[in-house]
Amino acid sequence: MDILKSAFLWIAGILIIVLTLPLILVIWLLVLPFDSERRVMHRMMILLSMALSYVMPVWKIEIKGREKASKDQAYVIISNHQSILDILFLNCLQYRFKWVSKIENMKAPVVGWYLRMADYITVDRGNKESKEEMLRKCYISLRKGISVMMFPEGTRSVDREIGFFKRGAFQLAISAGKPILPVVIEGTGGILPKHGLIFSTGHRVRIRVFDPVPPELFDTTDPDVLSLKFHTFMAEALREIRSGRK
């Protein structure tokens, strides 16, 4: 049964993405001269994500804490990473931000075109210069008042637990003097795990947005120490979400 449902979900998802491409392309061309920050295109990505997330009848989405983020503040938003579906569901927060995405996603047909039209930030994870350029672009975005969304694990978890955090997001928050907004997502790894192609139904996706932490409360200027603090907090939060306490 899961195989049949998976076939339906893949076909429906691909059709929605492909069929909306001409409309989004026209909108992109029309607003391009007036929308240098790609605000309209990011809004289109949100609408597309919400269509894909809420139209599908095989999962439920529960979001708590969305109001904790201020529209007038740029954040370094960090989230754990269980599945490729995280991008879809985290867009449902409807925040204004630029995704930081691995360069492989930008090269993918159709999906990569969407990401490029929204002018999201890319990184070649194996290239030091690319990482430095990514941080530079993130810094510029934050200075313009636009948040950035990052997965500090750098890759999807294979066991749904939160893996080791890389230092980049925390180095960025320290250097830019911007608050960190922690987000924990649970359930996507059960629906479509890393390397998986078969959707598992009956799961609930739970997203929790926690209080932003301003730079004056970091208590350290060492990004490695800061990353460990947030890892400890988010790992405990994930356990509490699973237990129903959050």
C-alpha distance (Angstrom), angle and dihedral (degrees) to the residues before:
residue distance angle dihedral
M1 . . .
D2 3.81 . .
I3 3.81 88.8 .
L4 3.81 91.5 55.3
K5 3.80 92.3 45.5
S6 3.80 90.1 47.3
A7 3.79 91.2 52.5
F8 3.81 89.4 51.1
L9 3.82 92.6 48.0
W10 3.80 94.3 48.0
I11 3.81 92.5 47.1
A12 3.82 93.7 44.7
G13 3.80 92.6 45.9
I14 3.79 94.2 48.0
L15 3.81 91.6 46.8
I16 3.82 92.3 51.4
I17 3.81 91.8 48.6
V18 3.81 95.2 45.2
L19 3.81 96.8 41.7
T20 3.80 93.2 50.0
L21 3.80 92.8 48.0
P22 3.85 96.5 85.9
L23 3.82 91.5 50.6
I24 3.80 93.1 47.5
L25 3.80 90.7 45.9
V26 3.81 90.9 54.2
I27 3.82 91.3 48.1
W28 3.81 90.2 48.0
L29 3.81 91.7 53.0
L30 3.81 92.1 47.3
V31 3.81 96.9 49.5
L32 3.81 98.5 34.1
P33 3.84 95.3 95.2
F34 3.82 91.6 50.5
D35 3.81 102.9 34.5
S36 3.79 108.6 61.7
E37 3.81 91.8 158.6
R38 3.82 91.8 50.9
R39 3.79 93.0 -126.8
V40 3.79 92.0 150.3
M41 3.79 92.5 49.4
H42 3.79 92.0 49.5
R43 3.80 88.1 52.0
M44 3.80 88.7 51.9
M45 3.81 89.6 51.9
I46 3.80 89.1 52.2
L47 3.81 92.5 50.2
L48 3.79 91.6 47.6
S49 3.81 91.2 48.7
M50 3.79 92.0 49.1
A51 3.79 90.7 49.6
L52 3.79 91.0 52.3
S53 3.82 93.4 42.6
Y54 3.79 101.8 45.1
V55 3.79 101.4 32.6
M56 3.78 93.2 59.4
P57 3.84 107.5 88.3
V58 3.81 97.5 -156.3
W59 3.80 101.2 80.2
K60 3.79 139.6 37.9
I61 3.80 125.5 -137.9
E62 3.79 123.7 -148.2
I63 3.81 119.7 -175.4
K64 3.80 123.7 -175.1
G65 3.80 129.3 177.5
R66 3.79 98.0 23.4
E67 3.81 89.3 136.7
K68 3.82 91.9 62.0
A69 3.80 91.7 84.0
S70 3.80 118.5 78.8
K71 3.79 119.4 -138.2
D72 3.80 88.8 -140.5
Q73 3.81 96.0 57.1
A74 3.80 130.9 75.1
Y75 3.80 114.8 -140.2
V76 3.75 140.5 -171.8
I77 3.80 95.2 -125.9
I78 3.79 114.4 -158.4
S79 3.80 128.0 -171.9
N80 3.76 137.9 173.5
H81 3.80 115.2 -110.6
Q82 3.81 122.9 -134.0
S83 3.79 104.4 149.6
I84 3.77 145.6 3.2
L85 3.82 84.0 -104.9
D86 3.81 90.3 69.9
I87 3.79 90.0 83.3
L88 3.79 90.5 54.7
F89 3.80 95.7 48.9
L90 3.81 97.6 39.7
N91 3.79 88.8 56.5
C92 3.81 85.3 63.4
L93 3.81 87.8 72.2
Q94 3.82 83.5 76.3
Y95 3.80 93.3 -144.0
R96 3.78 122.0 152.1
F97 3.81 107.0 -114.6
K98 3.76 145.3 124.6
W99 3.77 117.4 -112.7
V100 3.79 118.8 -130.7
S101 3.79 104.2 -142.0
K102 3.77 135.0 177.7
I103 3.78 112.6 -104.5
E104 3.82 92.0 -116.4
N105 3.82 89.9 69.6
M106 3.79 90.9 55.3
K107 3.80 90.4 55.2
A108 3.81 93.4 53.9
P109 3.82 116.0 106.8
V110 3.82 115.7 -103.0
V111 3.83 94.8 -10.3
G112 3.78 90.2 59.7
W113 3.79 90.4 49.3
Y114 3.80 90.3 54.9
L115 3.80 91.4 49.5
R116 3.80 92.2 49.2
M117 3.80 93.3 48.2
A118 3.81 88.4 55.0
D119 3.82 89.0 49.3
Y120 3.79 94.5 -129.5
I121 3.79 120.2 176.6
T122 3.80 119.5 -97.8
V123 3.77 132.6 -157.5
D124 3.78 133.7 -170.6
R125 3.79 98.7 -143.4
G126 3.78 93.6 -154.4
N127 3.80 95.6 50.2
K128 3.81 119.9 81.9
E129 3.81 93.7 -160.8
S130 3.80 90.4 51.3
K131 3.81 90.5 52.8
E132 3.80 90.7 51.4
E133 3.80 91.0 48.9
M134 3.81 90.1 48.9
L135 3.81 91.1 53.5
R136 3.81 90.3 47.7
K137 3.80 92.0 53.3
C138 3.80 91.0 45.7
Y139 3.80 89.8 51.3
I140 3.81 91.0 52.1
S141 3.80 91.0 48.2
L142 3.81 91.9 51.6
R143 3.79 91.3 48.6
K144 3.81 88.2 54.6
G145 3.80 89.5 54.2
I146 3.81 96.2 -104.2
S147 3.80 118.6 129.1
V148 3.79 123.2 -133.8
M149 3.80 125.1 -140.4
M150 3.80 117.8 -145.6
F151 3.80 139.0 173.9
P152 3.83 102.1 -141.8
E153 3.81 90.9 -164.6
G154 3.79 87.0 66.5
T155 3.79 92.8 -144.0
R156 3.79 141.7 34.9
S157 3.78 119.5 -75.0
V158 3.80 115.7 -113.7
D159 3.82 94.4 -153.9
R160 3.85 100.8 33.7
E161 3.80 90.5 -111.2
I162 3.80 120.4 119.2
G163 3.79 111.3 -95.1
F164 3.79 131.3 -152.8
F165 3.80 114.2 -53.2
K166 3.79 118.9 -127.9
R167 3.79 116.5 -137.6
G168 3.83 100.8 -121.5
A169 3.82 99.8 92.6
F170 3.79 91.8 46.8
Q171 3.79 93.8 45.4
L172 3.80 86.9 52.5
A173 3.82 94.4 50.1
I174 3.80 91.7 49.1
S175 3.82 95.5 47.2
A176 3.82 94.4 43.2
G177 3.80 94.2 42.2
K178 3.81 91.9 -130.7
P179 3.81 130.0 142.1
I180 3.78 121.6 -105.5
L181 3.80 117.0 -126.4
P182 3.83 110.2 -158.0
V183 3.80 118.4 -151.9
V184 3.79 125.4 -176.8
I185 3.80 122.0 -162.1
E186 3.79 124.6 -168.2
G187 3.79 131.6 -177.3
T188 3.79 104.1 34.6
G189 3.79 92.1 94.5
G190 3.78 88.4 59.0
I191 3.79 92.4 51.1
L192 3.80 98.5 46.5
P193 3.82 115.7 -1.5
K194 3.77 125.9 -162.1
H195 3.83 110.9 -67.6
G196 3.82 89.1 9.5
L197 3.80 125.9 129.9
I198 3.81 100.4 177.0
F199 3.79 116.6 84.0
S200 3.78 116.4 -136.9
T201 3.80 112.0 -146.6
G202 3.78 131.4 -150.4
H203 3.80 96.1 53.7
R204 3.78 126.2 129.7
V205 3.79 118.9 -140.1
R206 3.79 111.2 -142.4
I207 3.80 121.5 -168.7
R208 3.78 121.5 -173.2
V209 3.80 123.8 -170.8
F210 3.79 113.0 -160.6
D211 3.79 131.4 -159.0
P212 3.81 113.0 -69.7
V213 3.79 114.7 -112.0
P214 3.83 113.0 -137.0
P215 3.82 118.5 -142.9
E216 3.81 92.4 -109.5
L217 3.82 87.8 65.8
F218 3.81 96.1 50.2
D219 3.84 89.8 94.8
T220 3.80 89.5 -158.1
T221 3.78 142.0 56.5
D222 3.80 92.1 -153.5
P223 3.83 109.4 101.7
D224 3.81 91.9 -157.1
V225 3.80 91.9 55.9
L226 3.80 90.9 45.0
S227 3.80 92.0 49.8
L228 3.80 90.4 53.2
K229 3.82 91.5 51.6
F230 3.79 92.5 52.5
H231 3.79 92.4 43.3
T232 3.80 90.6 54.5
F233 3.80 91.8 48.0
M234 3.81 95.5 46.8
A235 3.81 94.6 44.2
E236 3.81 89.4 54.1
A237 3.81 90.5 45.6
L238 3.81 89.9 53.2
R239 3.81 90.5 53.4
E240 3.80 90.5 50.2
I241 3.80 92.1 49.1
R242 3.79 89.9 53.2
S243 3.79 91.2 48.8
G244 3.80 91.1 50.2
R245 3.80 95.3 -114.9
K246 3.83 93.2 116.9
